Amino acid sequence: MVRFKNRYLLAEFDWHDRRVDDSMTETALVGIIRKEMALNFGDVGAGAALGSTTVKYWNPTAGLAVVRCGRDVYRNVWASMTLLREVKGRSVTVRVRHCASTLRSSQRAAIERTEHRYARVARHMPGGERSAAQGAADASRAIRALQP
């Protein structure tokens, strides 16, 4: 019996205009990644990653996503996300901050990164400490609830 091996990529989206876009959903993000795969690696590359690429977690406020993909194509997915420069007409920089073979280690990295991002938001907003702490707690709860 052969198991399907996965990789979980923790990606950080830095929007250049610093606005939060709640209209971006996990489904839209998967579509964008697949289009970028087709652009960078052609139809064969996009087809190889088509069935295995999903977004397990997306937080538009923190700009963090956990993307699950197959072990054999994770480098191509990583490269495609790194080469992504524009989403829905908005300029963006995508950095993959963590790569793991288990969802649990990706959850730990996502929680640390979420707390860091919300702390950064709190520093730039007057009186934003309370809302940032609440946002980080809500995001941490949502990350812990992820199922493989």
Beta strands, then each sheet from edge to edge (+ up, - down):
strand 1: 6-15
strand 2: 54-59
strand 3: 64-70
strand 4: 86-87
strand 5: 90-100
sheet 1: 2+ 3- 1+ 5- 4+
end
